[in-house]
């Protein structure tokens, strides 16, 4: 399930999604999108290999094309969750 978290502008990041881990379904990663269209993820795969999209970014791209193919999704507006997400992405820089 891909969950749209927010469309909130933070230092360069404008959209956020929560995507479950493929190997540990109880764990989720956050995918973020910059205004220029670049994506980032807080999974280890993407952090160390930013030249190739991770599965979580690929899931978000698929969800954006055909959301009905995924399980139900919802927008989350919890300020605490959003603050945690913004803090996680504030240190990530993209070219």
Secondary structure, DSSP 8 states (H G I E B T S, - for coil): -EEEEEE---SSEEEEEEEE-SS-TT-EEEEEEETTS-EEE-SHHHHH-TTS--HHHHHHHHHHH-GGGSS-------HHHHHHHHHHHHT----
